[in-house]
Amino acid sequence: MTRTLVVLLAFGLMTSTLLAQRITVDTTYKQPYRPQYHFSSRTNWINDPNGLVYYDGEYHLFYQHNPFGNQWGHMTWGHAISRDLVHWQELPPAIPEEGATMIYSGSCVIDKTNTSGFGQDGRVPMVAIYTGARQDNQSQHIAYSLDKGRTWIKYTRNPIIDLKRKDFRDPKVFWHEPSQHWVMIVLLPTDKKALFYKSSNLKEWTKAGEFTANDSPASIWECPDLVEVPVDGTMERKWVLMLSMGNNGPAGGSGMQYYVGQFNGSTFINESKPGELRYVDWGKDYYAAITFNNLPRRGNRGAISIGWMNNLQYANDVPTTPFRGAMTLPRELRLVKVPAPVNRYELRQQPIQELKPLLGPTFQWTGTDVAQLNQSLASNSLSSDTYWLQLELEAAKTGVGVRVKKEEAAQGKGEETVIGYDPASQQLYVDRSRSGHVGFKKEFPGRFTAPLKPQNGRISLQIWVDRSSIEVFGNNGEVTLTNQIFPKSDSRGIEFFGEGLRSVLIRSVEPIWK
């Protein structure tokens, strides 16, 4: 029996098993904790987004996926496509595990000039670069597709880079126009070291440089991304290096940090000051975010990223079925230059504009009487499962905020998730201690904070509430907090509290699943 036939039979067995599961389980996207406007797979486990790429009118989201169950294992590239970055169509698994080799994280590029030679009859190859993971070895592999990612052919001379290391993974590849070559950034995770390689054809790679930093509190780095983004109000662009922290994130467990600097085609030149630790997201559930390759140029638009909405401390334990795991909203990334005495570039993140058509009718309130606001909410019977809030706050002497997913029948002791601002400490926070089902892992409940100073005495908040998550953007994306929640289906109340609230907008958010 040939190797090719073995692979085809294995893939056929996997596909038939997956189809059998879809027939016998509820795949209607209506389960109690099913995200309604965040991507999740119909069934089974997902984690890191992989191979984010745009080509010929389609955005491709590949991701770590277990086709056989809703816990980590049998790592395969799942696949979904979208024409607007909002509504997703899940396709069959793209690149399956092969024998003892699992398909770990990686990236995709569009080889427009066929540098790889994989293109045929004028068809442009989509090339995936990923880590092939065996028990004691991780190495870098490639595969290519000539039908827009629907089917894949693995390169016969894999692996393309093998350092004979147990931990060596997560390649991010892109074309560097000034140098006219492909660039790969890939990690030695336990060494906290990023290696840079360059190639003219995606097949043969030469090491060009490396980057490490002693100021990171993490003991392991994963899922790097290096992307050039615009600086607001200027024609300048800078490079942002994002790294996922396997532990010691800002809210405990996994998280993400970033550095700002320059890239010369061979290595990253860090311009962040020593010890100047900066986090991509301050919540508990933001990991492995990467940006899209080959995005169409639209003015001075920033890079677009998607992250995995989970934490390594409890990812296998979250109480969802028949799926486990979800992606964050797509975010646009930009930089701002903060003047002296800070004098540095800082990341800003905003939900993409393409989400706006999901927003429904507006409830609007302006004033200072929070009791009056809450009465108006009650009079309008305003409670919902999925919605968007925009708040303007004054940094008054007392805390101010909103309780969402509130259990209406309870007398102050029921479920609620609290988003608030503490002016004394100048901290934005999300408290999910009583957010619903919190007892499945001791690391899940808690109050998570981010430093946030008022701008002209005001704090602005944009809050996206889904069935099982909350994403908060403070002061136009200066800080973000992403957290999962698992409330009862009838915990839908909204209640404001404190002094300093000045205006409120609330709009429902339509489901993306038809």
Secondary structure, DSSP 8 states (H G I E B T S, - for coil): --HHHHHHHHHHHHHHHHHHHHHHS--SS-STT--SSS---SSEEEEEEEEEEEETTEEEEEEEEETT-SSS-S-EEEEEEESSSSS-EEEEEEE--BTTBEEEEEEEEE-TT-TTS--BTTB--EEEEEEEEETTEEEEEEEEESSTTSS-EE-TT--SEEEEESS-EEEEEEEETTTTEEEEEEEEGGGTEEEEEEESSSSS-EEEEEEE-TT---S-EEEEEEEEEEBTTSS-EEEEEEEEESS--TTSSSEEEEEEEEE-SS-EEE-S-TT---BS--SSS-EEEEE-BS----TT--EEEEEE---TTTTTT---SSEE--B---EEEEEEEE-TTT-EEEEEEEE-GGGGGGEEEEEEEESS-HHHHHHHHHHTT---SSEEEEEEEE--SS-EEEEEEE-TTSSSSS-EEEEEEETTTTEEEEEEEESS--TT-TTS--EEEEE---BTTEEEEEEEEETTEEEEEETTTTEEEEEE----TT--EEEEEES-EEEEEEEEE--S--
